[in-house]
């Protein structure tokens, strides 16, 4: 497993299991499977409503807590200094752990950015208190990041964004790199093309002729090629699945290497078209979604 070093010196496995949209009743088994395959990074979120099951899977696996990098996210309804401090307590209570390896803000929520800043300051306090090892953000575009950095002291360690061959966000990657922020890809194998409410009529990256040709040349699947692309370009990648075979296949990406030409061919597939929600859109009803206490 390749490890990435964050801007505060903490190391993180480059590949993790994501559990977005994983049904709670299937999440514990998926996490258990992943950890026994060799994953050591699990990415969840309060809004996924399966943190408790992630904790169950971790305990079921028998892998020591200290060997696992646990990442979760604070939802917008819990933004604000005191609410975010309490969100940490809710998350750790559900996960059954005392500390988190990475805690990030799930959305920039520009319509309530003062609360976003207050939430990030709470993350800074949790970091200073040793309750989290690293802090970060998710879905922040360069203008959101610039605005945040004028208000806070700690530069985020990670920015998790939609990123796959059809939407690689080079401007976001450049802005992150300029501040030594690691770019972390959600939907790294293009599953966002089927995102509820946003995926209608979109092409599946899995069927892309270029990806399939490169995959055939290496005896790998399109998903494995896309994950390897992200890893070789220095990103953290978070594929999601509850299927044991796919979980294992997604981890089997460390025994081959893409050429410079192959990486460039995949880079050239970018359409500039977002597959998921626009972080600048106000989604007040969604932002107000209440996270359960337990």
N, C-alpha and C positions, 0 to 999 in steps of 0.2 A: 504494500500500500504506500503510495506517495503521500507525503505530508506537506502542507503549505504553512509558511510562517506568517502570522498576522503582524500588523504594524506595532503591536505591543509585545511581540516575542512569543506569544502563545502559538502552539502548533495545532493544526487541524487536518484530519484526513481529507484528501481532495475529493473523495467520492462518498456520498452519504445516501441513506434511504429516506425518501420523502413519503409523507403519509397524508398529503392533501387528498381529500375525497375518499380516503380509505375508510370503509364502513367500520364503526367501532368494534363490531363483533368479529372483524377479520384483522384488525390492526395488531393485536397482541401477537397473533401467530406470525404475521408478516415480520414484525420486529424480531421475534425469536429466531425465525428462519434466517433473516439477514445477518444477525450477529453470529450465528453458527456457521454461515457461509464465509464470514470474514469481515463484514462491514464493522466499522467502529465509530460511525457518525450517524446519528438519527436526527432528522429535522421535522419538527412538528410546529403547532401554533395553537394558541387559545381558541381561535376561531374555527379550527378544524374539529373541535369537540372530541378529540380522541387522545388527549394527553394522558389520561388515566390508563388507557389501554397500552399506550407506549410504555409507561412505567411497568405495567404487568408483563409486557414482552421482554423488557430488560431483565426483570427479576427471573422470569421463566428461563431465559437463556443461560443463566449461570455465569455469564461474563461479568467480571468485577466492575463495579460502577466506575472506578478510576480509569479503566481502560476504554470507556465510552465517552465520546464527545456528544453532549446533548445540547441541541439548539431549539429554542422556541421563540414565539413572537407575541408581543402585546397587541391586543386589538384596540381599535380607535375609541371604542366606548370606555376603555380604561385609561385613556390619555389624561395627563395631569399629574402633578407630582405625587400626591397622596394616593390617587387611584392606581398609578403605575407601580408604586411601591407595594400596594396591596395585590396587584396583578402578579407580581413576582411570587408572593405568598400563595396565591391560588395555583399558579403553575407548578411550583415545587411540591405543594401538597398533593396535587393530582398525580404528578410524576413519581412521587415518593422519594425525592432526593432533597438534600440540603442546599446544594449549590447548582448553578447552571454554567455550562461552558461558554455559551453564547446566547445572549438575549437581545432581540432586535425589535424595532418598531415596524409593524406590518404594512403601514401605508403612510405616505406623507400627509394626507388629509389637508390639502391647502386651504379648504374652507374653514378650518379650525386650527390654523398653524400655531397659534399661541399655545394651545394645549399640546400640540406635537412637541414643541420646544420644551415645555414643562415636563413632558413624559421623558424626553431624552435626558434632561437634567436628573431625573430620578434614576435613569440607567447609570449615569455617571456616579451617583451616590452609591448604588449597588456595587459598582465596580470598585470604588474606593473602599467600601466596606468588606470586600473580598467575597461577596455573595455570588458574583458572576465573574468569569475569567476574561470575558471580552464582550463588547457591546457593538451594536450596529443598526442598520436600517434596511428596509425592503421597499422596492418599487420607487425609489427616489430618483428623479431625473436630475440632470446637472443644475437646473435652476432651483430645485428644492434643496439640493445639497449645498449650494452656495449660500442660500438663505439660512439654512441650519447652522453652517459653520460660523456665521457672524454672531451667533447667539450662544454657542456652547464652547467648552474647553477641550473635550476629548474628541479627536477625529474618529469617526466610526471605523471599526476594523473590517466590516463586511457590508456590502450592499447587494442584497439578493433581488434579482430582476428577471423578468421574462427574457430568455436568451436561448435561441436555437438557430439552425442554419437559415431559416426563412426570416428571422428577426434577431439579428445579432447586436443591435444597439451599439455601434462603434463609438458614437459620441458619449454614451454613458460609460463605456469601458475606458475611454480616454480620460474622462473627468475623474473616475475612480482612481485610475493609475496616477494621475497628477497629485492626488492626495494620499497615495500609498494605501488605498482602500481596496481590498480584495473583491473582485466581481464574482458573485455566486449565482449560478444559473438555476432558476426554476424552469420546469418544462424543457430540460436540455435535449430531449429526444423528440420535441415537437408535439407532445400530447396536447398542447394548448390549442392546436387546430381543431380540437373537439370540445373546447371549453363551453360549458352551458351558456347559451345566450350570445356567444361570440363566435362560435365555430362554424356556423352555417355556411356552406358553399366553399369552405377553405380546402386547400389541397393538403394531404397528409405528407409530411416530410419523409415519413417511412417509405413512401412510394417514389421518391424523387430518383430519376434515372442516374444522376451523378453519384448520389449516396449509395445506391444499389450496385453500381459498377465498382466503386471503391470497396464496398463490403465484399463483393465476390472475389476481388483480387486478393483479399486478405483471408478469405474463408471465415468471415465474421458476419454478423447481422448488421442491418442499417443502424439499429439502436447502439450497438457496440461501437460502430464507427463514429457516430455523433458524440458519444461520451468520450471517446479517445481524442476527438478533435478538441473538445473543451478542456480536457486534462492537459494535452500538449500545449495549448495556448495559455496555460497557467491559471485557469479558472477552477473554482469549486463547482462540482456538478451534483445535482440532487434528483436523480431519477426516482419515480415512484411506481410501485407495483405491490399487489398482494398475492401475485402468482409465484409460487416457489421457484418454478423453472426460470421465469423472467428475472426474479430477484437474483438468482445465481448467475444468469447470463449477463446481466448488467454489471456484475462485479468482475466478470472475466474479461477485463480490458487492459491488463497490464503485461500481456505477453506479445504485443505487436506494436508497431509504430507507423504512423502515417508520414509520408514524405512531405517535404516543403511544398511540392507541387500539389499534392492531394489536399493539404491544408488550405492552400490558396483557392483551389477549385471549390471547396466547401464554403470558404469565406465569400466567394463570388455569388453564392445562392441567395444572399440577403435581399429581401424584397422591400425592406423598410416599412412593412405593414405589420402593425401590432396585432397579435392574436387575441390577447386578453383585454381586461379593462384598462382604460386610460387613467393613469394616476392623477391627472389633472381634473378628471370628472368628479363633480360632487355626487356622492352616493349616500345621502344623509340617512336614509332608512337602513342601509347596510351598515353605515358607520355606527348607528345607534344600537346595533345588535348586542344584547346583553350576554356577557360571559358568565356562565354558572359559577357559583361559589365552590362547588365540590363535585 
